[in-house]
């Protein structure tokens, strides 16, 4: 959001946290997605659609999402198979959707790591309430969050980064960009939304701005040639997982 400051200059301010929530809906029912998308947008979220399990997994590899709404009954790769593959790589919040009342599907889904389960038909209002509850439950306590990738360690509470045991002198923007990437390790973060995910709506957004910050960050992380923060040409950046 752009607002004038006291000197008449334009300042880009970050939106409330819910505005950054991006939900992936994996469901072969296009009409259902239209209803959900309209309701989520009205409530400050945004959503993307994948009509098959394979398309959903592909979207997760190439984009950055905060939660998944996953239909159980889909042609080809069903929701339980998709959930299993998601859990092999991340703890991304997942709410299962199903038209069946079969308790077995519900139990299996929860055992595979689903965060919640909602039977069709359901009201968008109930879905939103469950989605918000899941996001609250899975939200990390920043004061206790420590992230580690390769030889880089990040202490969120202390806002401190160490590389091979030595403290790295990062600017505020560099720290926030690194935090956004490390929290999404293994997932591609589009260049156009990286600053948003970093909570830095105060920084003038341009592709060049992001590239310059990433270049400086790589130098300070001794990541040359890039091993930890990899460029996905034409899309954005991805933080390697583990010791990749």
C-alpha positions in Angstrom: 0.0 0.0 0.0 1.4 3.4 -1.0 0.9 6.4 1.4 2.5 9.8 1.6 4.8 10.6 4.5 5.2 13.9 6.3 7.5 15.2 3.6 5.1 14.4 0.8 7.2 11.4 -0.4 5.5 8.1 -1.3 6.3 5.2 1.1 5.4 1.6 0.4 4.1 0.0 3.6 3.5 -3.6 4.3 0.0 -4.9 4.5 -1.4 -6.8 7.5 0.0 -10.3 7.9 -3.1 -12.1 6.6 -2.7 -10.3 3.2 0.5 -12.4 2.6 -1.3 -15.7 3.1 -1.2 -17.7 -0.2 -3.3 -20.8 -0.3 -3.0 -23.6 -2.9 -6.3 -25.4 -3.7 -5.7 -28.8 -5.2 -9.1 -30.0 -6.4 -10.6 -31.0 -9.7 -13.8 -29.1 -9.0 -13.3 -25.7 -10.8 -16.6 -24.3 -9.6 -15.6 -25.0 -6.0 -12.3 -23.2 -6.5 -14.1 -20.1 -7.9 -16.3 -19.9 -4.8 -13.4 -20.4 -2.4 -11.1 -18.0 -4.3 -13.8 -15.3 -4.1 -14.3 -15.8 -0.4 -10.6 -15.9 0.5 -9.9 -12.8 -1.5 -12.7 -11.0 0.4 -11.0 -12.0 3.6 -7.5 -10.8 2.7 -6.0 -14.0 1.4 -5.1 -15.1 -2.1 -5.3 -18.5 -3.7 -4.0 -20.5 -6.7 -5.6 -23.6 -8.3 -4.3 -27.0 -9.4 -6.9 -29.4 -10.8 -4.9 -32.6 -10.4 -2.5 -34.1 -7.8 0.5 -33.9 -10.2 -0.3 -30.2 -11.0 -0.5 -29.5 -7.3 2.9 -31.0 -6.6 4.4 -29.1 -9.5 2.9 -25.8 -8.2 4.4 -26.5 -4.8 7.8 -27.0 -6.4 7.7 -23.8 -8.4 5.8 -21.5 -6.1 5.6 -20.3 -2.4 2.4 -21.1 -0.4 1.4 -20.9 3.2 -1.3 -23.6 3.3 -2.9 -26.3 1.0 -6.5 -27.2 0.7 -6.4 -30.8 -0.7 -9.2 -32.8 -2.2 -9.1 -36.6 -1.4 -11.0 -37.9 -4.4 -9.2 -36.8 -7.6 -8.5 -38.8 -10.8 -5.0 -40.0 -11.1 -2.9 -39.2 -8.1 -5.4 -38.9 -5.2 -5.2 -36.6 -2.3 -3.8 -39.1 0.2 -0.9 -39.8 -2.3 -0.3 -36.1 -2.7 -0.3 -35.6 1.0 2.3 -38.3 1.5 4.6 -36.7 -1.0 4.1 -33.2 0.6 5.0 -34.6 4.0 8.2 -36.2 2.6 9.5 -32.6 2.0 7.7 -30.1 4.3 5.4 -29.4 7.2 3.3 -27.1 5.1 -0.2 -26.9 6.7 -2.7 -29.1 4.8 -6.5 -29.3 5.2 -8.1 -32.3 3.5 -11.4 -31.9 1.6 -13.6 -34.9 0.8 -17.1 -35.7 -0.4 -17.0 -39.1 1.3 -18.0 -39.8 4.8 -15.6 -42.8 5.0 -13.9 -42.6 8.4 -11.0 -44.6 7.0 -10.0 -41.8 4.7 -10.1 -39.4 7.6 -8.0 -41.5 9.8 -5.4 -42.3 7.1 -5.2 -38.6 6.2 -4.5 -37.6 9.8 -2.0 -40.4 10.2 -0.2 -39.2 7.1 0.1 -35.7 8.6 -3.0 -33.7 7.6 -3.6 -30.8 9.9 -7.4 -30.9 9.6 -10.2 -32.5 7.6 -13.4 -31.0 6.2 -16.2 -32.9 4.6 -18.1 -31.6 1.6 -20.4 -29.8 1.3 -19.0 -27.2 3.7 -19.5 -23.4 4.1 -16.7 -21.1 3.1 -17.0 -19.5 6.5 -16.3 -22.7 8.3 -13.3 -23.4 5.9 -11.9 -20.0 6.6 -12.2 -20.5 10.4 -10.4 -23.9 10.2 -7.7 -22.4 7.9 -7.0 -19.6 10.3 -6.9 -22.0 13.2 -4.4 -24.3 11.4 -2.2 -21.3 10.5 -2.3 -20.2 14.2 -1.4 -23.6 15.4 1.5 -24.0 13.0 2.9 -20.5 13.4 6.3 -20.6 14.9 7.3 -18.7 18.0 10.0 -16.3 16.6 11.8 -16.1 20.0 12.5 -19.8 19.9 13.0 -20.4 16.1 16.4 -21.5 15.0 17.0 -22.5 11.4 20.0 -24.4 9.9 20.9 -24.9 6.3 24.4 -26.2 5.4 26.8 -24.2 7.5 24.4 -21.3 8.0 22.5 -20.9 11.3 19.9 -18.3 11.9 18.5 -17.3 15.3 15.3 -15.4 14.8 14.9 -14.1 18.3 18.4 -12.7 18.4 18.3 -11.7 14.7 21.8 -13.3 14.3 23.3 -15.3 11.6 26.4 -17.4 11.8 28.3 -19.0 8.9 30.6 -21.8 9.9 30.4 -20.6 13.5 31.3 -17.0 12.7 28.7 -14.1 13.0 27.8 -12.7 9.6 27.2 -8.9 9.5 23.9 -8.7 7.6 21.7 -5.6 7.0 18.1 -5.7 8.2 16.8 -6.4 4.7 19.4 -9.1 4.1 18.4 -10.9 7.3 14.7 -10.7 6.5 15.3 -12.1 2.9 17.4 -14.9 4.3 14.8 -15.7 6.9 12.1 -15.9 4.2 14.2 -18.2 2.1 15.2 -20.5 5.0 11.7 -20.8 6.2 10.8 -22.0 2.7 13.9 -24.1 2.1 13.4 -26.4 -0.9 10.6 -24.2 -2.3 11.0 -21.7 -5.0 10.1 -18.1 -3.9 9.2 -15.9 -6.9 11.4 -12.8 -7.2 8.3 -10.6 -7.3 7.0 -11.7 -3.9 10.3 -12.3 -2.0 10.3 -8.9 -0.3 6.6 -9.4 0.6 7.4 -12.8 2.2 10.2 -11.1 4.0 7.8 -8.6 5.5 9.7 -5.7 3.8 6.9 -3.7 2.2 8.9 -0.6 3.2 11.5 -1.4 0.5 11.0 -0.1 -3.0 10.2 -3.3 -5.1 12.0 -4.0 -8.3 13.7 -7.1 -9.8 17.0 -5.2 -9.6 16.6 -4.4 -5.9 16.0 -8.0 -5.0 18.9 -9.3 -7.2 21.3 -6.8 -5.6 20.3 -7.8 -2.0 20.7 -11.5 -2.9 24.1 -10.8 -4.4 25.3 -9.1 -1.2 23.8 -11.8 0.9 25.6 -14.6 -1.0 28.9 -12.8 -0.5 28.4 -12.6 3.3 27.3 -16.2 3.4 30.4 -17.3 1.5 28.0 -18.7 -1.1 30.0 -18.2 -4.2 29.5 -19.9 -6.6 25.9 -20.3 -5.3 25.4 -23.5 -3.4 22.8 -22.4 -0.8 20.8 -19.7 -2.5 20.1 -20.9 -6.1 18.6 -18.9 -8.9 15.7 -20.3 -10.8 16.0 -18.5 -14.1 12.9 -16.4 -14.9 11.2 -17.2 -11.6 13.1 -16.4 -8.4 15.3 -18.1 -5.8 15.3 -21.2 -3.7 17.2 -22.1 -0.5 18.8 -25.5 -0.6 17.5 -28.0 1.9 19.8 -29.6 4.5 23.3 -30.0 3.2 22.5 -29.8 -0.5 
